[in-house]
Amino acid sequence: MGQVLDIAPLRSLVAVADCGGFHRAAAVLHLTQSAVSQHVRRLEGVVGGPIVQRSGRGMAFTELGHRVVAHARRILAAHDAALADLGAAEEKTLLIGATEHGADVMLPGLNDALAECLPDWRVRFRLDRNVALADAIEHGTVDVAVMLDGSGWDRVNASGMVPLKWISARNFGCDGEPLPVVVYSEPCTLREPAFAALEKLEVDYQIVAECADLSGLIAAVRSGLGIALLPMIGRLPDGLTVADTMPEANRASVFVRGRAGVDSGLLATVDTAVRELLNDDRPSGTMVAKTSVKVSA
C-alpha cells in the first residue's frame, strides 16, 4: 500500500496553522504537544520533506508545508462533510469562558441564543476570573471568553457596557469613617475603579476583606463586613442591596475574545448574542431595595 495522509495528523497540522504553534494546537485538540509534533513528523515522512522549521523563538511553515496545509484543509472539509451527510459526525463542542458576574442572567440567555444559532454544536461553559480567562484564551484551553473590564475605557470595541454599583448587606450601616470595603484579591479589574471612585469622593476607607472569587466576596458583604463595587447584570443575590447613598461609579466594558484559530463565524455569533443580551430592554429584575451608607466627603 502506498503513502496515506491520515485524518488525525492532518487535523493536527491545520490546528498548528490556525493556532500559530504546537502548544496552542495541542490545547485546542486536547492532545499532548508531543502527540501533535509526532503527527507533523508523520506527515513529513509521507510528503518527503520538512513541513515546519524554526523561526526565531517560534516556527514557520516551509513552502512544502503551506502546500500540505492547503491540501489538508480540503481533505478535512470533504471528510467532515461526508460524515455529516452520513449522520456519523462527532458532536462539536464550543467551550466558552465567562466571568461569574451576572452568570444567572447571562449564561441561560447565551445558551438559548447559541442553541438556536448553532444547533449542531454543544456549548459548555467555564466560569472563572478575568485573569484566568485571559490565560485560557492565550493558551487555547477555551474557544471564546466573555470578559469584563472594570475601567470601561475601551467602549468602542466593547460588546456592551454595564453599570458598576456599590452593594451592601440589607442591614448594613456605617455612620463614620473609615468606610469598610470588600474587594477582590489581585489581579482584578474592579479594584482600581473602586479605589478611584472613593478617592474622587475623598472618602477615608479601609479594606476589610479580600476575596479570591465572587462567592467569597458576596459572603463577606452579606455578613455586613463592608460594601463592594460590582457590575450590575440581572438580579442581586439574596440578602444584598444597592447602597443608595453611594454615588454611581464608572461603567464596565464587556468584551468577547477568541483563541487563536477560532472560527471567525463562531466568534461573531457569540459576540452578537452577548450584545443582544446586554442591550435587552426588558426588565432585568435588579433589586430596588436600598440601604443607607453615610459617607463624609
N, C-alpha and C positions, 0 to 999 in steps of 0.2 A: 504493500500500500504506500502511496506517495505521501508527501508532506500535507499536513492538515492544519488549518487555522482554527483552533478550538475557541469556543464561545467565551469561556471564563477568562482566558488570557486576553482576548480582545476587549472584554469589558473592563478589565484592569487597566489596559493601555489607554482606553478612552477616558477612564476616570483620572489617570495621571495627567492627560492632556487638559481635561476640563478643570481639574483642581490645582494644577500648577506644581505638582510634586507627588512623590511617593507617599509621604506621611499623611497628607490630607486625603489622598485617594484611598489609602488603607482604612482611614476612619470612616469615610463615606460608604465603603463596601463592607465594613465590619470584618476586615481581614487584618492579618499582621502585615507590617511593612515588608518583611522578608518574603511573605507569600506573593505580594504584588511584584516585588523585584524578580522572583522566580518566574512569574508569568511573563514578564517582559523579556527575560533571558530566553525563555522557551520560544517566544515569537522570533527573537533574533536568530535562534537556531534554525527556525523554519525558513526565514527570508534570507538567511545567509549573510547578515551584516548587522552592524550596530544601529539600534533604533534611537537610543538616547546617549548623550555624552555630557560630561561635566561642563558647567559654565559658571565660573566664579565659585560661589558657595552653593549654587543651585544646579539645575540641569536644563538641557535644551535638546530638542529633537533634531536628529540628523535629517538630511534631505530624504533618505530612505524612510526614516521614522515618520515624517509628515505624510508620505505616500501610504504607509501602513495604517496610520490613524484614519486617513480618508476612507480607505477600504473597510477598516473596522467599523466605522460609523454606518456605512451602507449595509454591511453584513448583519450588524446588530439590529438595524431598523427592520430589515427583511425577516430576520429571525423572530423578533418580538411581535411583529405584525402577524406572522404565521401562527404563533402561539395564541395570540388574542383571537384570531379568526377561528381557531380550533377549540377555543374555550379552555385552553390549558395554560394561560398566562398566570404567573405568580402575582399575588396581590401586591400592589405598590404601596409603600409606606412613606408618608411625609411627616418628618419629625420637626415639630415647632417648639422652640423655646420661648418662654414668656415670663415676665415678672409676676410676682404674686398679687400685685395691686389690681384690684377690680377683677380678679380671676372669676368670681362668681357671676359676673356680668359678661366679661369679655369672652371667656372660653366657651360657654354654651352658644353664644351668638356666633362666634367664629367657627365653631364646629358645625353648626347648622348651615352657615353660609358656604363653607367649603364642601360639605356633603352634597350640596346642590350643584356647586360649580365643578367639583372633582369627584364624580360618582365612582370612578374606578380606583380611587385612592383611599387608603386607610390613614386617618390622621391620628398621630399620637402627640401628646404634649409633655414638655418637661418644664416644671416651674423652678425658677432659680433667681438669684440676684443678678443685677446687670453685669457685674464684673465676670461672673461665671458664664453668663450667656455670651459675652464678647469673646471669651476664651473658646467657648464651644464653636462659635462661628469661625474663628481663626483656625481651629484645628479640624473643622469639618464634622464634628460629632453631632451637630444639629443642622437641619437643612435651612431653616428660616428662624429668625428670632424677632420677637416683638419686644422692644426695649424702651426704657424711659430715661429721659434726660431732664433732671430737675432744674437745670439752669434755664431751659427754654430758649436758648439763644438762636439756634438754627430752626426758625419756624418755616422757612421756605421749603426745606426738604423734608419736613416732618409729615407724618401721615395724619396727625391731628394734635390738638392741644387739650390738656385737661387742667382744671384749676387745682392749685395747692391750697389746702386749708388746715388751720390748726384744730386738732381734735383733743378731747379730754374725756375723762370719766363723767358720767352724768352728775355725780355728787361732788365733783372736784371744785375746790375753792382755794384761791391764793390771793390774800389781801396785801401781802408785802413783797419785798424783794429779798434775795434773788428769785427769779421765776424758775421753777424746776422744769427741765426739758429732757425728753426722752429722744434719743437719736439712734440711727443705725451705726454699727461699727464701720470703720474704714475698710475698704474704699466704698463710697456711696455718693451718688449724685444728688441726694437730698440733704446732705449735711450742710454744705455751703449755702444753699438757698435759705435754710432755716437760720443759720448764723447771720447771714446778710440781712434778713428781714428784722431780726432782733436788734442788730447793731444800728440799722437805719432808724429804728424807733428809740435808740439809746436806752434799751432795756437791759438792766443787770440780770443775768441769768446764770444758772449752773446746770451742768449735765448730771442728771441723777441716775441715768441708766443708758447703757449702750447695748444694742441688741444685734444679733447676727442675722435674724430673719424677721419676717412680718409677724408671725405668730408670737414671737417673744416680745416684739415692740407693742403689739396690741395688748398682750397680757400686762405689761408694765404700765401702760396708760390706763387700762381698765381698773387696775388696782389702786389708781389715784396717785401714783408716784409723780406724774407730771404731764405736760402736754407734748404733742408731737405734730410735725408738719407732714401731711400725707396728701397724695393725689386723690382727688375725689372722682372715682369711677363707680357708679352704682351706689348700693346701699351700704351704710356704715355697719360694722359688726355690732352685735348686741352689746349694750352697756356703754357705748361710746356716743358722743355727740359733738357737734361743731361748737367751738369756743367762740361765741358771737362777739365778744368784746375785743378779740384779737383782729387786727386789720388783715385784709386779704394779702397773701403773698403773690409771688410771680406765678405764671402758668408753666407747666411742664410739657415737654415735647415727647411724643410717642413716635418711634421710628421702627420701620421694618427692614431688617438686614438679612441677606442671604449668604451662605457659604460660597466659597469659590467653586465654580462649575455648576451651581444650582440652575435649573431650567428657568429662564427669564419669565416664561409664561406663568409658572408656579409662583414665583416671587411677586409678579404683578397681581395675581389672583388674591394672594394673602394680603397684599398692601391695600387693594381695593376693598376687601372685606373689612379690614381694620378701619379704614377711612369711613366707611358707611356706618360702622358701629359707633365710632366716636362722634359722628355728626348726626346721629339719630336724634330727632326732635322729641321722641316720645319720653314721657317722664321716666327718670332713671330710678326712682324710688329712694333717692337720697333722703335720709332722715332730716327733719327740720327742727327737731328739738334742740334747744340751746342751753349752754351753760355759761356762767359768768366767770371770767378771769380778769381780775383787775390788774392793769399794768400802769405803772407810773412812767411816763415818758420823760 
